Amino acid sequence: MADRYQRFTASAPGGFLARRLGLPRPESLRRYHAGAPVTAGPVVLGARTAGGC
């Protein structure tokens, strides 16, 4: 659910004002849906041992 500021900046006049005033333009975030993958790609994990380089 988008908030008021996000809807405002997505409109033509709101986007114009946001650019002119140097205001941030919020990104639309992906929301999790049941059965959908958690990430869009592979995840790499790493660790370093206590005595490692």
URFENDA-V285918 format. One line per field, one symbol per residue. ss: DSSP state (h for helix, s for strand, l for the rest). phi: phi as a letter, one per 30 degrees, with the letter a starting at -180 (. if undefined). psi: psi as a letter, one per 40 degrees, with the letter a starting at -180 (. if undefined). A space follows every 10 residues. Layout:
ss->???
phi->???
psi->???
This chain:
ss->lllhhhhhhh lhhhhhhhhh hlllllllll llllllllll llllllllll lll
phi->.ddddddddd dddddddddd ciddcdddcd cdbeidddbd adcccbbbdd cdd
psi->hiidddddee iddddddddd efiihiihih ihiheiidie aihhiiihid ei.
